[in-house]
Structure formats: C-alpha cells, structure tokens
C-alpha cells in the first residue's frame, strides 16, 4: 500500500508535497507487537532505508516516523529507539482509519 493511496495532497511548497494528516498516527495500537529499531546515522540520511529494511519497499518511511511521533526525520538523535509495526497490521489499520476519516 503506497502512502499516496490514502494521504490527500493539500499543496506543494518549494517542491515539497504537503499532505493532510487526519489519521491519528500516534494512536497506532501495535496489537501484533513491534520490532525495536535504534536510529543510526544512515537512517537519518535516508529514512526510506528503514522502510525498505523492514517492509521491502520505500513507501512506509514517513509512516514509521509519524507512528513514532517524529516530526523532523532529519533531526533525530542517533540511538533513539523506535517501534516498527507489523506491516499487515499497519495496512489494515490504515484502511480502517481512511474509512473513518472519509
């Protein structure tokens, strides 16, 4: 599931797309548990590597940041512990949230 399938683009500012974030990411339940990941310098330089490492695609990098209440992915302390949710559970929860917020 690509983030572009469920986020609504509001505008583009300085070549950066701004999306509506009606989904309460901080309330993700982690029913199926999670993998703990400790942020490295590589994660800060290329946040999409996190998504690729755990989900085999780069579509979830922003979502991982949002679920972990990280507003600025380029200003994360090295060593910060974050939670990587189960992809199947994450996809299901996103679909439910999109339905609720439609």
Contact map, one row per residue, 1 for C-alpha under 8 A:
111010000000000000000000000000000000000000000000000000000010000000000000000000000000000000100000000000
111111000000000000000000000000000000000000000000000000000011000000000000000000000000000000000000000000
111111100000000000000000000000000000000000000000000000000011001000000000000000000000000000000000000000
011111110000000000000000000000000000000000000000000000000000000000000000000000000000000000000000000000
111111100000000000000000000000000000000000000000000000000000000000000000000000000000000000000000000000
011111110000000000000000000000000000000000000000000000000000000000000000000000000000000000000000010000
001111111000000000111000000000000000000000000000000000000000000000000000000000000000000000000000000000
000101111100000000111000000000000000000000000000000000000000000000000000000000000000000000000000000000
000000111110000011110000000000000000000000000000000000000000000000000000000000000000000000000000000000
000000011111000011110000000000000000000000000000000000000000000000000000000000000000000000000000000000
000000001111100011100000000000000000000000000000000000000000000000000000000000000000000000000000000000
000000000111111111000000000000000000000000000000000000000000000000000000000000000000000000000000000000
000000000011111111000000000000000000000000000000000000000000000000000000000000000000000000000000000000
000000000001111100000000000000000000000000000000000000000000000000000000000000000000000000000000000000
000000000001111110000000000000000000000000000000000000000000000000000000000000000000000000000000000000
000000000001111111000000000000000000000000000000000000000000000000000000000000000000000000000000000000
000000001111101111100000000000000000000000000000000000000000000000000000000000000000000000000000000000
000000001111100111110000000000000000000000000000000000000000000000000000000000000000000000000000000000
000000111110000011111000000000000000000000000000000000000000000000000000000000000000000000000000000000
000000111100000001111100000000000000000000000000000000000000000000000000000000000000000000000000000000
000000110000000000111111000000000000000000000000000000000000000000000000000000000000000000000000000000
000000000000000000011111000000000000000000000000000000000000000000000000000000000000000000000000000010
000000000000000000001111100000000000000000000000000000000000000000000000000000000000000000000100110010
000000000000000000001111111100000000000000000000000000000000000000000000000000000000000000000000000000
000000000000000000000011111100000000000000000000000000000000001001101000000000000000000000000000000000
000000000000000000000001111100000000000000000000000000000000000001111000000000000000000000000000000000
000000000000000000000001111110000000000000000000000000000000000000100000000000000000000000000000000000
000000000000000000000001111111000000000000000000000000000000000000100000000000000000000000001000000000
000000000000000000000000001111100000000000000000000000000000000000000000000000000000000000000000000000
000000000000000000000000000111111100000000000000000000000000000000000000000000000000110010000000000000
000000000000000000000000000011111000000000000000000000000000000000000000000000000000000010000000000000
000000000000000000000000000001111100000000000000000000000000000000000000000000000000110010000000000000
000000000000000000000000000001111110000000000000000000000000000000000000000000000000110000000000000000
000000000000000000000000000001011111000000000000000000000000000000000000000000000011110000000000000000
000000000000000000000000000000001111100000000000000000000000000000000000000000000011100000000000000000
000000000000000000000000000000000111110000000000000000000000000000000000000000001111000000000000000000
000000000000000000000000000000000011111000000000000000000000000000000000000000001111000000000000000000
000000000000000000000000000000000001111100000000000000000000000000000000000001111100000000000000000000
000000000000000000000000000000000000111110110000000000000000000000000000000111111100000000000000000000
000000000000000000000000000000000000011111110000000000000000000000000000000001100000000000000000000000
000000000000000000000000000000000000001111111000000000000000000000000000000001000000000000000000000000
000000000000000000000000000000000000000111111110100000000000000000000000000000000000000000000000000000
000000000000000000000000000000000000001111111111110000000000000000000000000000000000000000000000000000
000000000000000000000000000000000000001111111110000000000000000000000000111100000000000000000000000000
000000000000000000000000000000000000000011111110000000000000000000000000010000000000000000000000000000
000000000000000000000000000000000000000001111111110000000000000000000000000000000000000000000000000000
000000000000000000000000000000000000000001111111111000000000110000000000100000000000000000000000000000
000000000000000000000000000000000000000000100111111100000111100000000000000000000000000000000000000000
000000000000000000000000000000000000000001100111111110000100100000000000000000000000000000000000000000
000000000000000000000000000000000000000000100111111111000100100000000000000000000000000000000000000000
000000000000000000000000000000000000000000000011111111111111100100000000000000000000000000000000000000
000000000000000000000000000000000000000000000001111111111100000000000000000000000000000000000000000000
000000000000000000000000000000000000000000000000111111111000000000000000000000000000000000000000000000
000000000000000000000000000000000000000000000000011111110000000000000000000000000001000000000000000000
000000000000000000000000000000000000000000000000001111111101000000000000000000000000001000000000000000
000000000000000000000000000000000000000000000000001111111100000000000000000000000000000000000000000000
000000000000000000000000000000000000000000000000001110111111000000000000000000000000000000000000000000
000000000000000000000000000000000000000000000001111100111111100000000000000000000000000000000000000000
111000000000000000000000000000000000000000000001001000001111110000000000000000000000000000000000000000
011000000000000000000000000000000000000000000001001000101111111100000000000000000000000000000000000000
000000000000000000000000000000000000000000000011111000000111111110000000000000000000000000000000000000
000000000000000000000000000000000000000000000010000000000011111111000000000000000000000000000000000000
001000000000000000000000100000000000000000000000000000000001111111100000000000000000000000000000000000
000000000000000000000000000000000000000000000000001000000001111111110000000000000011000000000000000000
000000000000000000000000000000000000000000000000000000000000111111111110100000000000000000000000000000
000000000000000000000000110000000000000000000000000000000000011111111110000000000000000000000000000000
000000000000000000000000111100000000000000000000000000000000001111111100000000000000000000000000000000
000000000000000000000000010000000000000000000000000000000000000111111100000000000110000000000000000000
000000000000000000000000110000000000000000000000000000000000000011111110000000000000000000000000000000
000000000000000000000000000000000000000000000000000000000000000011111111100100000000000000000000000000
000000000000000000000000000000000000000000000000000000000000000011001111100000000000000000000000000000
000000000000000000000000000000000000000000000000000000000000000000000111111100000000000000000000000000
000000000000000000000000000000000000000000010010000000000000000010000111111100000000000000000000000000
000000000000000000000000000000000000000000011000000000000000000000000001111100000000000000000000000000
000000000000000000000000000000000000000000010000000000000000000000000001111110000000000000000000000000
000000000000000000000000000000000000001000010000000000000000000000000101111111010000000000000000000000
000000000000000000000000000000000000001000000000000000000000000000000000001111110000000000000000000000
000000000000000000000000000000000000011110000000000000000000000000000000000111110000000000000000000000
000000000000000000000000000000000000011100000000000000000000000000000000000011111000000000000000000000
000000000000000000000000000000000000011000000000000000000000000000000000000111111100000000000000000000
000000000000000000000000000000000001111000000000000000000000000000000000000000111110000000000000000000
000000000000000000000000000000000001111000000000000000000000000000010000000000011111000000000000000000
000000000000000000000000000000000111100000000000000000000000000100010000000000001111100000000000000000
000000000000000000000000000000000111100000000000000001000000000100000000000000000111110000000000000000
000000000000000000000000000001011110000000000000000000000000000000000000000000000011111011000000000000
000000000000000000000000000001011100000000000000000000000000000000000000000000000001111111000000000000
000000000000000000000000000000000000000000000000000000100000000000000000000000000000111111100000000000
000000000000000000000000000000000000000000000000000000000000000000000000000000000000011111110000000000
000000000000000000000000000001110000000000000000000000000000000000000000000000000000111111111000000000
000000000000000000000000000000000000000000000000000000000000000000000000000000000000111111111100000000
100000000000000000000000000000000000000000000000000000000000000000000000000000000000001111111110000000
000000000000000000000000000000000000000000000000000000000000000000000000000000000000000111111111000000
000000000000000000000000000100000000000000000000000000000000000000000000000000000000000011111111100000
000000000000000000000010000000000000000000000000000000000000000000000000000000000000000001111111110000
000000000000000000000000000000000000000000000000000000000000000000000000000000000000000000111111111000
000000000000000000000000000000000000000000000000000000000000000000000000000000000000000000011111111100
000000000000000000000010000000000000000000000000000000000000000000000000000000000000000000001111111110
000001000000000000000010000000000000000000000000000000000000000000000000000000000000000000000111111111
000000000000000000000000000000000000000000000000000000000000000000000000000000000000000000000011111111
000000000000000000000000000000000000000000000000000000000000000000000000000000000000000000000001111111
000000000000000000000110000000000000000000000000000000000000000000000000000000000000000000000000111111
000000000000000000000000000000000000000000000000000000000000000000000000000000000000000000000000011111
